[in-house]
Amino acid sequence: MKRIISLIVMIFLLTTIFVPSTFAKENDGLDLAKDVKSAILIERDTGTILYDKNSHDKLPPASMTKVMTMLLIMEAIDQGKLTMDEKIRTSEYAASMGGSQIFLEPGEEMTTEQMLQGIAIGSGNDASVAMAERLSGSEEEFVKLMNKKVKELGLENTEFKTATGLPGHGDYSTAHDMSIMAKELLKYEEITKFTGTYESYLRENTDKKFWLVNTNRLVKFYPGVDGLKTGFTNEAKYCLTATAQKDGMRVIAVVFGAPTSKARNAQVTKMFDYAFSQYETHPMYKRNVTLGKVVVSKGEKKRVDAVTSEPISILTKKGEGIEDIKQSIVLDKNIKAPVQIGDKVGVLQLKQNGKTIVETELVAKGESKKAGWWTLFKRSMGMFTKAGQ
């Protein structure tokens, strides 16, 4: 019977790596981004590449760097290390940032939510550094965290030197790498509450009321666009990492080095039009759906739930259905405490005709700290008692 998803649960450690499928070769004749140095178009859930132009060329990302800054902020919130209503104090160093800013003063405090507004809507360099200092103690240490995340994502052509992308420091990335960072950021769907806002205000009830207008004009002028981040320096020219959603399908477009903001927006618009006219997704799971439990060796909690780490869909050309999809859940074994929220504990694979078409991590829903000696002693006595019965 077609359209039946069979569940095969295999408990062993996955050792292979799956590379997202691509329609890009089929689209070699397309000229969707002729006026930019490099570009890429991907579908968010599967990571499938729909269009590619020089996507591995190393180029300065300018303020698109803040995609990674926002990712680490959202990750900290998700892990309970930071809250939206926590007040963040601005240092003299953070307040001294030039370029785009929300004009924070030394000692001024804003909540994480307000800082995110300043970063996502107004591209505030001062807000970015203030958050970097809150999470890592200094911008320098935060940059180490950024580059650690780059390696975790398997990105080979990105190196950050700042939390802002301000020129003169040597930050570099690629359209491909930036699309993967955006894919990761969009796991936290609440980020679009900020990146998808066209205008807002900070310090509303004071005489220093500050008007924020999104540097990404497509948020207002292209239906479904709700992020993510623009970038501009004299060296980088006009850049944009953008995302849009329509009929349940979310796509990400990245362009580097457009000559004008108008050209930048035109190329992204063309890529979005192409994606939504030619492809569709078939949703399978939302984020945070429990698909199993893993055993934690010597943990306070013996088991933790394994949940989906992101929305999961299958991508097809428009009008094509999905048939004979088989699903396998591969849970890691020999997991040792401590386990933190978001730690990888397995993999979900969707296969068609024996070929893996989607592969995504399963992560821990809760934490399990190392069990104390007394807890372990009681467990061993319990096992001994049962064994003797």
C-alpha positions as CSV (number, residue, x, y, z in Angstrom):
1,M,0.0,0.0,0.0
2,K,1.4,3.3,-1.1
3,R,1.9,6.4,1.1
4,I,2.5,4.2,4.1
5,I,5.4,5.1,6.3
6,S,6.9,2.1,8.0
7,L,8.8,2.5,11.2
8,I,12.0,0.6,11.7
9,V,13.8,1.2,15.0
10,M,17.5,0.3,14.9
11,I,19.6,0.8,18.0
12,F,23.1,1.3,16.8
13,L,25.5,4.2,16.3
14,L,25.3,5.9,13.0
15,T,28.7,6.3,11.3
16,T,27.7,7.6,7.8
17,I,27.1,11.2,6.9
18,F,24.3,12.1,4.5
19,V,24.7,15.0,2.1
20,P,21.5,16.9,1.3
21,S,20.1,16.3,-2.2
22,T,20.3,18.9,-4.9
23,F,18.3,20.0,-7.9
24,A,21.0,22.6,-8.7
25,K,22.6,20.5,-11.5
26,E,19.2,20.4,-13.2
27,N,19.1,24.1,-13.1
28,D,22.5,24.9,-14.5
29,G,20.9,26.9,-17.3
30,L,19.0,29.2,-15.0
31,D,20.3,32.7,-14.5
32,L,18.5,33.7,-11.3
33,A,21.3,35.8,-9.8
34,K,23.4,37.3,-12.6
35,D,24.1,40.6,-10.8
36,V,25.8,39.1,-7.7
37,K,29.1,37.5,-7.0
38,S,27.7,34.4,-5.4
39,A,24.3,33.0,-4.5
40,I,22.4,30.0,-3.3
41,L,18.8,28.9,-2.9
42,I,17.8,26.0,-0.6
43,E,14.7,24.5,0.9
44,R,14.9,24.9,4.7
45,D,13.6,21.5,6.0
46,T,15.6,19.2,3.7
47,G,18.6,21.6,2.9
48,T,18.1,20.7,-0.8
49,I,19.9,23.1,-3.1
50,L,17.6,24.5,-5.7
51,Y,20.1,27.0,-7.3
52,D,23.8,27.6,-6.9
53,K,26.2,30.3,-8.2
54,N,29.7,30.3,-6.9
55,S,28.3,29.3,-3.5
56,H,31.7,28.2,-2.1
57,D,33.6,31.5,-2.9
58,K,35.0,33.1,0.3
59,L,33.7,36.6,0.6
60,P,33.2,39.2,3.4
61,P,29.7,38.7,4.9
62,A,29.3,42.1,6.5
63,S,26.4,42.2,8.9
64,M,25.1,38.8,7.7
65,T,27.6,37.8,10.4
66,K,24.8,38.5,12.9
67,V,23.0,35.4,11.6
68,M,25.5,33.4,13.7
69,T,25.2,35.9,16.6
70,M,21.5,35.5,16.7
71,L,21.8,31.7,16.4
72,L,24.0,31.5,19.5
73,I,21.5,33.8,21.4
74,M,18.6,31.6,20.4
75,E,20.5,28.5,21.3
76,A,21.3,29.9,24.8
77,I,17.6,30.7,25.3
78,D,16.5,27.2,24.2
79,Q,19.0,25.6,26.6
80,G,17.8,27.7,29.5
81,K,21.1,29.7,29.8
82,L,19.4,33.0,29.0
83,T,15.8,34.4,29.1
84,M,14.0,36.9,27.0
85,D,13.3,39.2,29.9
86,E,16.8,39.2,31.4
87,K,18.3,42.6,31.5
88,I,21.6,43.0,29.6
89,R,24.0,45.7,30.7
90,T,25.9,47.6,28.0
91,S,29.7,48.0,28.5
92,E,31.7,51.0,27.3
93,Y,33.2,48.8,24.6
94,A,29.8,47.7,23.3
95,A,28.5,51.3,23.3
96,S,31.6,52.4,21.3
97,M,30.7,50.3,18.2
98,G,30.4,52.2,15.0
99,G,28.3,51.5,11.9
100,S,24.6,50.5,12.4
101,Q,23.6,50.9,16.0
102,I,20.8,51.5,18.4
103,F,22.9,54.1,20.3
104,L,23.2,52.2,23.6
105,E,24.9,54.2,26.3
106,P,27.5,52.7,28.7
107,G,25.6,51.2,31.7
108,E,22.3,51.2,29.8
109,E,20.2,48.0,30.3
110,M,17.8,46.4,27.8
111,T,16.2,43.0,27.9
112,T,17.4,40.2,25.7
113,E,14.2,40.7,23.7
114,Q,14.9,44.3,23.1
115,M,18.5,43.6,22.2
116,L,17.3,41.0,19.7
117,Q,15.0,43.6,18.2
118,G,18.0,45.9,17.9
119,I,20.1,43.2,16.2
120,A,17.4,41.7,13.9
121,I,15.6,44.8,12.8
122,G,18.2,47.6,13.1
123,S,21.4,45.6,12.7
124,G,22.7,47.1,15.9
125,N,26.5,46.5,16.3
126,D,26.3,47.7,19.9
127,A,23.5,45.3,20.8
128,S,25.4,42.4,19.2
129,V,28.5,43.1,21.2
130,A,26.5,43.6,24.4
131,M,24.9,40.1,23.9
132,A,28.3,38.6,23.0
133,E,29.7,39.9,26.3
134,R,26.7,38.5,28.2
135,L,27.1,35.1,26.8
136,S,30.9,34.7,26.8
137,G,32.3,37.5,28.9
138,S,34.0,39.3,25.9
139,E,33.5,39.6,22.2
140,E,36.8,37.8,21.7
141,E,35.5,34.8,23.6
142,F,32.2,34.9,21.9
143,V,34.0,34.8,18.5
144,K,35.6,31.6,19.6
145,L,32.1,30.2,20.3
146,M,31.0,31.4,16.9
147,N,33.8,29.5,15.2
148,K,33.2,26.4,17.3
149,K,29.6,26.4,16.1
150,V,30.9,26.8,12.5
151,K,32.9,23.6,13.0
152,E,30.0,21.8,14.6
153,L,27.9,22.6,11.5
154,G,30.7,21.2,9.3
155,L,31.3,24.5,7.5
156,E,34.8,24.7,6.0
157,N,34.9,28.1,4.4
158,T,33.9,30.4,7.2
159,E,35.9,32.2,9.9
160,F,34.5,35.0,12.1
161,K,36.7,37.6,13.7
162,T,33.8,39.7,15.1
163,A,30.2,39.4,16.4
164,T,29.2,42.2,14.0
165,G,30.8,41.9,10.6
166,L,32.3,45.4,10.8
167,P,35.0,45.8,8.1
168,G,38.7,45.6,8.5
169,H,38.9,42.4,10.6
170,G,39.0,39.7,7.9
171,D,35.7,37.9,8.6
172,Y,34.8,35.6,5.6
173,S,32.1,33.2,4.7
174,T,30.3,31.8,1.7
175,A,26.7,31.7,0.4
176,H,26.6,28.0,1.1
177,D,27.8,28.3,4.6
178,M,25.5,31.2,5.4
179,S,22.5,29.2,4.1
180,I,23.4,26.4,6.6
181,M,23.7,28.9,9.4
182,A,20.3,30.3,8.5
183,K,18.8,26.8,8.3
184,E,20.1,26.2,11.8
185,L,18.8,29.6,13.1
186,L,15.3,28.9,11.7
187,K,15.0,25.8,13.9
188,Y,14.0,28.5,16.4
189,E,10.9,29.7,14.7
190,E,10.4,32.5,17.2
191,I,13.4,34.3,15.7
192,T,11.1,35.4,12.9
193,K,9.1,37.4,15.4
194,F,12.1,39.8,15.3
195,T,13.5,39.3,11.8
196,G,10.1,39.5,10.2
197,T,9.1,42.8,11.9
198,Y,9.4,45.8,9.5
199,E,9.3,48.6,12.1
200,S,9.3,48.9,15.9
201,Y,10.4,51.2,18.7
202,L,12.9,51.0,21.5
203,R,12.7,53.1,24.7
204,E,9.1,53.8,23.9
205,N,8.2,55.5,27.2
206,T,11.2,57.8,27.3
207,D,12.4,61.0,25.7
208,K,14.9,58.8,23.8
209,K,12.3,56.9,21.8
210,F,14.1,55.1,19.0
211,W,12.5,54.1,15.7
212,L,13.7,50.8,14.2
213,V,13.2,50.1,10.5
214,N,14.1,46.7,9.1
215,T,17.1,46.9,6.7
216,N,15.5,44.0,4.8
217,R,12.9,45.8,2.8
218,L,11.6,42.5,1.4
219,V,9.9,41.9,4.7
220,K,7.4,44.6,3.7
221,F,7.3,44.1,-0.1
222,Y,7.5,40.4,-0.7
223,P,4.6,38.2,0.8
224,G,5.9,35.6,3.2
225,V,9.4,37.1,3.8
226,D,10.2,37.1,7.5
227,G,14.0,37.4,7.7
228,L,16.8,37.2,8.0
229,K,19.7,39.6,7.7
230,T,21.2,42.1,5.3
231,G,24.8,43.2,5.0
232,F,26.7,46.0,3.5
233,T,30.3,47.4,3.5
234,N,32.2,49.0,0.7
235,E,34.2,45.8,0.3
236,A,31.3,43.3,0.6
237,K,28.8,45.4,-1.4
238,Y,25.1,44.5,-0.8
239,C,24.4,41.1,0.7
240,L,21.3,39.4,2.0
241,T,20.4,36.2,3.7
242,A,16.7,36.0,3.3
243,T,13.9,33.5,4.0
244,A,10.3,33.2,2.9
245,Q,7.4,30.8,3.6
246,K,4.5,30.0,1.4
247,D,2.0,27.1,1.5
248,G,4.0,25.4,4.2
249,M,7.3,25.5,2.3
250,R,10.2,27.6,3.6
251,V,13.2,28.6,1.5
252,I,16.4,30.4,2.1
253,A,18.2,32.6,-0.4
254,V,21.6,34.1,0.1
255,V,23.4,36.6,-2.2
256,F,26.8,38.2,-1.8
257,G,28.2,41.2,-3.6
258,A,25.2,42.8,-5.4
259,P,26.1,46.3,-6.8
260,T,23.0,48.0,-5.2
261,S,20.3,47.2,-2.7
262,K,17.8,47.2,-5.5
263,A,19.7,44.6,-7.4
264,R,20.1,42.5,-4.3
265,N,16.4,42.5,-3.6
266,A,15.6,41.8,-7.3
267,Q,17.9,38.7,-7.4
268,V,16.4,37.3,-4.1
269,T,12.9,38.0,-5.4
270,K,13.6,36.1,-8.6
271,M,14.9,33.1,-6.6
272,F,11.9,33.1,-4.3
273,D,9.5,33.2,-7.3
274,Y,11.3,30.3,-8.9
275,A,11.2,28.1,-5.7
276,F,7.5,28.7,-5.0
277,S,6.5,28.1,-8.6
278,Q,8.4,24.9,-9.1
279,Y,8.6,23.0,-5.8
280,E,6.5,22.0,-2.8
281,T,7.1,20.3,0.5
282,H,5.2,17.5,2.3
283,P,5.5,18.1,6.1
284,M,6.3,15.0,8.2
285,Y,7.2,16.3,11.7
286,K,7.3,19.5,13.6
287,R,10.3,20.3,15.9
288,N,10.3,18.8,19.4
289,V,8.3,15.7,18.5
290,T,9.3,12.7,20.7
291,L,10.3,9.7,18.6
292,G,12.0,7.5,21.2
293,K,14.0,7.3,24.5
294,V,17.7,6.8,25.0
295,V,19.4,5.1,28.0
296,V,21.8,7.4,29.8
297,S,24.6,5.5,31.6
298,K,25.2,6.7,35.2
299,G,22.7,9.5,34.8
300,E,20.3,11.0,37.4
301,K,17.6,10.2,34.9
302,K,18.0,6.8,33.4
303,R,16.4,7.8,30.1
304,V,15.7,11.0,28.2
305,D,13.3,11.6,25.3
306,A,14.8,11.8,21.8
307,V,13.0,14.6,19.9
308,T,13.2,16.1,16.4
309,S,15.6,18.9,16.3
310,E,13.9,20.8,13.4
311,P,10.8,20.7,11.2
312,I,11.1,17.7,8.8
313,S,9.6,17.6,5.3
314,I,10.0,15.9,1.9
315,L,10.6,18.1,-1.1
316,T,9.2,17.4,-4.6
317,K,8.6,19.1,-7.8
318,K,5.1,20.7,-8.0
319,G,2.4,18.1,-8.5
320,E,4.6,15.1,-7.6
321,G,3.4,13.0,-4.7
322,I,5.4,11.0,-2.2
323,E,5.2,7.2,-2.2
324,D,6.8,4.3,-0.3
325,I,8.6,6.4,2.2
326,K,10.3,4.3,4.9
327,Q,11.4,5.8,8.2
328,S,14.2,4.6,10.5
329,I,15.1,5.9,13.9
330,V,18.7,5.4,14.8
331,L,19.3,5.9,18.5
332,D,22.9,6.3,19.8
333,K,23.9,3.8,22.4
334,N,26.5,4.1,25.2
335,I,25.4,7.6,26.0
336,K,27.0,8.7,29.2
337,A,26.0,11.4,31.7
338,P,25.9,14.3,31.7
339,V,23.4,14.9,28.9
340,Q,22.3,18.5,28.2
341,I,19.1,19.7,26.4
342,G,19.8,19.7,22.7
343,D,22.6,17.1,22.7
344,K,22.5,14.8,19.7
345,V,21.2,11.3,20.7
346,G,20.2,9.8,17.4
347,V,19.2,10.3,13.8
348,L,16.0,10.1,11.9
349,Q,16.2,8.9,8.3
350,L,13.5,9.0,5.6
351,K,14.2,6.7,2.7
352,Q,12.6,6.1,-0.7
353,N,13.5,3.2,-2.9
354,G,16.5,2.4,-0.7
355,K,17.9,6.0,-1.0
356,T,18.1,8.3,2.0
357,I,16.3,11.5,1.0
358,V,16.2,13.2,4.5
359,E,18.4,12.8,7.5
360,T,18.2,14.9,10.6
361,E,19.5,14.8,14.2
362,L,17.4,13.7,17.1
363,V,18.3,15.6,20.3
364,A,17.7,15.3,24.0
365,K,14.5,16.9,25.2
366,G,15.7,17.1,28.8
367,E,19.0,16.9,30.7
368,S,20.4,14.1,32.8
369,K,23.2,15.1,35.2
370,K,25.8,12.6,36.6
371,A,24.2,10.5,39.3
372,G,25.8,10.6,42.7
373,W,27.4,7.6,44.3
374,W,24.4,7.0,46.6
375,T,22.0,6.9,43.7
376,L,24.3,4.5,41.8
377,F,24.6,2.4,45.0
378,K,20.8,2.1,45.4
379,R,20.4,1.2,41.8
380,S,23.1,-1.6,42.0
381,M,21.4,-2.9,45.2
382,G,18.1,-2.9,43.4
383,M,19.5,-4.9,40.5
384,F,21.2,-7.3,42.9
385,T,17.9,-7.8,44.8
386,K,16.0,-8.5,41.6
387,A,18.7,-10.8,40.3
388,G,18.4,-12.9,43.5
389,Q,14.7,-13.4,43.3
